[in-house]
Amino acid sequence: MKKKVTCMLSIFLVLTMLFALMGCEPAEEVVEEPVDEEPVDDPVDEDIFIVIAAGSPGGVYFPLGAGLAYVFERRIEGATAMSETTGASVENCRLVARGESEMGMAMANVAWDAYVGEEAFEEDGELPIRTLFSMYPAQQHLIALEGSGIESVEDLVGKTVSVDAPGSGAEVTSYIILEAAGILDEVNTVNYSQPEAAEALTDGMVDAVFYNFASPAAVVDQIMAARDVKFVPMSEDLMDAIIADYPYFSPGAIPEGHYGLTEDVPALTVGNLMLVHEDMDEQLVYDLVSAVFHPDSLDELIGIHPIAQNFQVTLAAEAPVPFHPGAERYFEEQQ
């Protein structure tokens, strides 16, 4: 009997040694460590990553996005921010709604369509976006080569016209203008990004280009350095007809002095919004708006692009798309 017990102990010891060599222990010997119920501080959790969906080089969104990224990194502790090149308004609304970008710039008319799920967003449905702040108004430019015979929107009949990049707010507005003028089916429309359109007009590949941005814009200066151009005015009647159906537009003009103009050029105007997802953390939203409207930030942004002179609290608190609660709290405190 003693030999039998000794044999069994020997087998147990051998098995124990084998388990140890294999990096494990016998199941009956496993003792679970007690769970530490105290939260563990993880410095990675404190990091804030902000991707700003902007636009293509040549317009205002592109440099403004870079400027805002710089401001957020300087003013928000733990923030890493970057601006990305996109097709602009329509694409930006979708990027924010899908959570692929934390922030996105969009023309007010496009943002409204995204919010209610209409026009370009009928298949998407209502997108979960909210306004962070209203940025600035922008004019719809219509530019043709001097001597082209294009003096009005109606003169685009039979012409090849760039309506801006696919998914951009300028494209949406271009189609609204052509439809309101009753010539949509009589114009050969093509999609070029802002730099591509500049090159196409310079080379005579298109007869005219539509742009939407706040003047002055570098891409227009690029065209004018190579060719003489005509800034085509929009008639008051056409603007009134569009505004009657789309109240987020307003009558405006490319001002005298911009691009060397000797008089204002009437142009349809629309606001531009900075958007965030409706579920973004309220305190983070509050901190983002606070960072933008810090006096030092505004000076820095104006140095990057003069359009930031429009970043005023009273103007920033008005938009067709509802504000995020964090932004509402900030603007209420400024009253």
N, C-alpha and C positions, 0 to 999 in steps of 0.2 A: 504494500500500500504506500509505503514511504517512497519507493522508487517511482511509483505512478505519479505521485504529487510532484516529486522532483522533476520528472519528465515534462509535466504540464507547465511547471514554472519556467523551465528552459525554453519551451516552445514560445511562451508568452514574451520572454525576454528577447528572443530572436526576432519575433514579429515587431516588438517595440523598436529595436534597432533598425529594422528595415524601414519602418515608417519614418523614423528620424532621418535616415539617409535620403529618403524620397521627398523630404521637405514637408512632411505632414505627420500627424499623430493619429493613433487609433481613435475612431469615432467616439468611444466612450470616455476618452481622456480629454476631448475638446472642451475648453472652458471659454465661454463668450465674455469678451471684455464689457464692462458696464458702459452704457451709452452716455456720453457727455451731453447733457441737456442744455448747457450754456451755448449760445450762438458763438461761432468762431468768426472773428473779423477777417475778411478776405479782401486785401487791397484791390484785387481785380474788380470786385463788385462796386467799388467806388469810382471806377473809370466811367466816363461818359463819352460815347462815340456818336458824333453827329455828321451825317452825310447830307449835304445840301444839293438837291436836284436843281441845276441852274439852266443853262442853255448852251448855244454854240458860240464859238469865238466870233467877235465882230459886233455883237449886240451888248446890251446893258447887263443882262442876267449873268453873263460869264465873269466879268470883273467884279461885279457886286457880290456874287457868290464867294469868290476868293476873299474879298474884303470881310464879309461876315464870318467866314471860317476863322480868319485872323482874330477878329474881335472876340469870338466865343472862346478861343483858346487863351486869350489874355484875360478875360473877365470872369470865366467860370472855372473854378478849381477842378482839376482832374479831367478837363474836357480835351478831347482830340477831335478836331473838325476838319472836314475837307469838302470841297465843292467839285461836283462832277458835271461833265459835258453831257447834255441830253438833247432831245428833240423839242424841249421846252414844254409849254403849258399842258397839253393833253397828256403827254407821257409823264410829266411831273405829278399830275393828280393821281395817276395810277400807281406810280412808284411810292408815293406817300401812303395811299390807301392800302397797298400790299405790305407796307412796312419795310420796303427795300431802301427807302430814303427817309430820314427822320424829318426833313423839311423839304419843301418844294415851292418854287416860284410859279405863278400862273396868272394869266390875264383874268380879270374879274368875270368876264362873260363865260370863259371856259370853266372856271372854278364853280360858277353857279350851275352850269350844265352838269358837272360832275357830282355836285351835291344833291341835285334833284334827279339824276339819272336820265337826262334827256340828251337829244342830239347825238354827239359822238359817243355818249355813254349809255345809250339805250340798252345795249347788251350787257354792260357792266352792272346796271342798276345804280341805286344811290350809293355813292362812295362815302366812307366814314372819315371825311376830312373836316377840318375846322380852320378858321383864320387865326394866324399868330399876330399879324399886323398888316395894315394896308401900306404898300410901299410908295407908289407914285403913279401919276397918270402917264399914259404913253400914246403917241399919235400913230395912226396907220399911215405909213408913207407909201406913195405911189410914185415911182421914179422911172422916167424914160430917157432915152438919149435925145439930146437937142436935135431938132430937125426931123424927128420921127413922125411928126404930125399928130401926136397924141397930146391933146389939150384937155381932155376930160375922161372920166371913167367910161363913158359911152364910146369913146374912140378906140377902146380895146377890142372892139368887134373884129374878128378875123386875125387877131394878133396872138403871139405866143407870150405868155406871161407867167413868171414864177410867182407862186402863191405862198412861198416859204416851205420849210421842212414839213414832212408828214407828221401830224400830231402836234403841231405848234398852234398857239393861239392866233398867230398871224394868218395861218392857213384857214382857220375857222372864220375869222373876220373877213378875209378876202372873199370867200364864197358867199358870205352874207351880203357883202357890197355888190358883187356881180349879180346875185339873184335879185336884190332890191332894184338894181338898174335894169333888170329884164334882159340881160345879155349872157347869162351863165352858160347857156348851150352854144353860144357863138364865139367863145374864147377858148383857145387852146391852152389849158393850164398845165404847168409842170411844177414839180416839187424840187427845189434846191435849198440847201442850207444857206444861211446868210453869206458866208464866204463864197460858196459855189455860185450863188445868184449874182454876186458882184462880178465874178469872173465871166459868167455867162453874158451879162449885160455889156461888159467892157468889150467882149469878143463878138458881140452882135448875134449871139445864139438865141437870145430872147429879146423881145421888143420893150418889155417893161418888167419891173419887179415890185412886189408888195413886201413891205417890211412893217413890223410893229415893234417900236421901242421908243424910249424917250430920247428926244434930240438934244444935243448932237450925238451921233454914233460914228465910231471909227470906220465901220465898213462903208459908210456913205462917203467919207473922206477918201477912202481907198479908190472908189469908183471915180470920184471927181478929180483925182490926181492923174487919171488916164484919159477920161472923156468929159465932154461938156454934157450936162444933164438938165432935164426939165423936171421940176417938182410939180406933179399934176394935182391941182386943187380939186376938192370935192364940193359939189354944189350944195347950197343950203337946203334945197328941196330934197336931195337924196339923203342928206344927213337926217333931216326931220323925219323922213319915211322910215329910216332904220331905227331911230331912237323911239319912234312910236311903238315899234314891235319889240325892241330890245332896250328897255329903260336903263340898263347898266352902262350903255354908251352915253357919250355927251359930245356936244359940238366943241371943237378945239382948233388949234392951228400949230403948224411948225413956225416958231417965232422968227420975226425979222432978226437978222444978225446971225442966226444959226446957218451953217453951211454958206455963209456969205450972202444970204438972201436979203434983198432990199425991201421986202414987205412980207407980211404974214401969209402963209399958205394954208387955207382952210383944210382941216383934216379931222376925220372921225377919231375920237379919243376914248380910251377905256383905262380903268384902273388896273393895277397889278398887285396881287396879294402874295404874302408868304403863308404857306399852309403847313399844318401838322396833322397827324392822326388824332382822331377824337379821343383815343385811349392813352395818349402821351401823359406822363406823370405831370400833375398840376404844378408842383413846385418847380420842376424842370422848365416848364413852359414859362412860368413867372420869371425865372432866372434868365431865360433866353431873351425875353422882351426887355427886361431890365438892362441886360448887357448891351442890346442894340441902342437903347435911348440914353445910355450913359453919355454925358457931355464929351468925354474924351473919345468915346467910340464914334460919335457923330463926326467929330473933327477928322478922325482917321478915315472914315468912310467917304467923306466929302473929298478928301485928298486922293482917294482911289477913283471916284467918279462923282462929278458934280451933281448927278441926279439925287444923291443922298441928301441934298439940301431940302428935298421934299419930305424927309423923315421927320415929321412933326407930330407930336402926340395927338393933337386935335384931329389931324387928318388920318392918322394911323388907326384911329378907333372907329372908322366907318368902313363897312364892307357889306356886300350882299350875302356872303356866306357867314353863318354865325361864328362868333369868336369862341375859342377854347376857354374854359373857366379860368385857367391860369392867366391868360391874357386879359380877360375881363377884370380879374382882381387887380392887375397892374394898372389898367386904364382908370378904373374907379378910384384908385388911390391918388391919381394925378389930378382929379377934378377939384 
